[in-house]
Amino acid sequence: MQERDRGGMSRRQLLGIGGSLGLMTAAGFSTAAVLGTRPASTSAQLISRVPLPSPYTVPLPIPAVLKPVNTAGGVDRYELTQREVRTQILPGVSSRLWTYDGTFPGPTIEARRGRPVTIEHSNELPVPTVVHLHGGHTPASSDGYPTDLVLPRGWSDVGSSDEDASSGMHDMSDMHGMTGMDAMSGMHDPRAVVTRLHREYTYPSQQRPTQLWYHDHRMDFTAPAIWRGLAGMHIIRDDNEQNLGLPAGDRELALMITDRAFAADGDLAYPALDPTLKGRPGVEERYVGGVFGDVILVNGAPWPVHEVDAARYRLRILNASNARQYNLEAITDDGRKLNLVQIGADQGLLATPVTLSAVPIAPAERYDVVIDFTGIPIGSRVRLVNTLGSGHTRDVMAFRVARAATDDSRIPHTLATDLPMWQRSDASAVRDFAFRAGRMGSGQGWLIDGKPFDPDRPDVTTALGDVEVWRLIADADHPVHLHLVGFRILTRNGHEPLPHDTGLKDTVSLRPGEAVEIITRFEGWSGRYLFHCHNAEHEDMGMMANLELA
Amino acid sequence: MTTIRASGTRTWASGWVFRVVVTLHLLAVIAQPVFAGVYLSGDFDALGWHEMGANIVTGFGYAQLIVAIVAFVRLRVRWALPMSIGVAVAETLQYYVGEHGPLWLHIPLGVAIVVALVMQFVTVWRRSIAKQESGDAGA
């Protein structure tokens, strides 16, 4: 009877089989626990080959505000030159950078709402460039579509340099295991508007005051171009915002956070397959998920420190890293966590402040927060740390409270009343998009709905003025960005959005397996725009799609 | 006595209930990776199905546990209880993990739950679930 009840097994067999199964299960879970990245991250980290400075020794740089060359006719005209420079990021180490006007970050553009800005960009780099104003409500002709190239001197039109004319159209068949460059480099886009040496971009500045940023958006090479330094901040202001009484002047700090790594010769390290960035796009296979650096730069300085008054400060935080996510906490020397009061999102002020104990920020997102140093002992520090980092990538920057000071700033309970209130019932379409890994040609790529980017394929066509609900699903970390419009987050994983999801956004961070629903109205100008993952490596490897407004 | 004669050959009513619950439980569990796959392929609605499926699966998990307790108390069938406790605990953990996101645990745990239920399904349909005279039976 006992034998039968065990399914004809002896006690010995039963113990053997049961024990083996238990062992296999335990081994499976342990392997998952060891190999699984916690917290989840989609990328691989480069290691610097030069000595790195101690954190909190280098002063925080404040990028210069660019002066207009002309303000006639109510339009602020600027000129910027994209050029390579040698400069010091790490103390005593000379690094070659690609810059806007010789600095990294590029100079800050200060715009007034309702006052158009034009920027004449000159390309003195060895490669084509494209400038995109991230978060800008911009006509398609100035939005920096990836094939709207500004060619450098001596570059032929077909997407390759004169001296290496064949490299843009190489034989794809032998590219295995690399990123999906196949269809893209040298792909002919009949709608591309290509210029030589110069291009004027026009920004109407008819949008809510907020912190935008400009960066390179060249087809296939956005990630290495941003990595080399092609990024700067662009801030739109208006009287309403200025009259709120928020911390201002020296007590408003725009912080561009990036991670980088340095090669033995002092240059920035980047695992590009073609370090000239002229021919073959893509990165070494190990970095297909995204490139992390081991040095955290704020406004281009490694782990900087900034002297502050014991008062409220407005921090306008931009994550301009290619792939790295941060979960920022402000911690005093005695280990106390300071609240970060969120007052704005990607697309401007929130309706009302939200008190956060940590600010999670994915690539290209901006968080506008107020931190209060009142009561912090003079001479002590408040560190901004990234709880997703480890070792020195946990450190970001520090504030040294230098002096007591009066503070007449305030955080009004009502910050803005102009936030759009689109309702689900207004939506004329509901669309689902899956952001996931996949095969692209012969290599690993990143796909939207199973397809790699093709400039020629309209993925979404919608009418100007239409409200739509988009449901985005991610297999890994994908910060999803829509050009032209701001959106609101309706749900995250089928539930209420998180506290920091509030306000008007243009980039939403999806963690592995997550889904969000967003709602927006497509308004502005007709033409060809983009939506894409803002993990810069993912976007170079296919994770973009066309948004055609008719 | 009838009960002694039936031992090992006849399955009692609560035994049949147990078999049906385990069977439905298995069906519900098998649907979960299906919904997850459809969801990750880009169908947002499947997230809702996966969540509803999780509710149903854990519901069956607890129902199975209750029937196992009844079988233990009334029929003195002991073997059904530990496996039902095990799967109910695993599913409760899985529900929490699913809500909070660590996929490194969610996916292997899901696979393990499916495997465990397949084994339990085979067990409940092969073994008799009848009243046991004393504590040593059915161990």
Interface residues (C-beta under 8 A of the other chain):
Chain A: M1 Q2 R4 D5 G7 T25 G28 F29 A32 A33 L35 G36 T37 R38 A40 D432 F433 A434 R436 D449 G450 R471 I473 D475 N493 G494 R511 P512 G513 E514 A515 E517
Chain B: S7 G8 Y39 L40 S41 G42 D43 F44 L47 G48 E51 W79 E99 G101 P102 L103 W104 L105 H106 I107 P108 L109 A112 T123 R126 R127 S128 A137 G138 A139
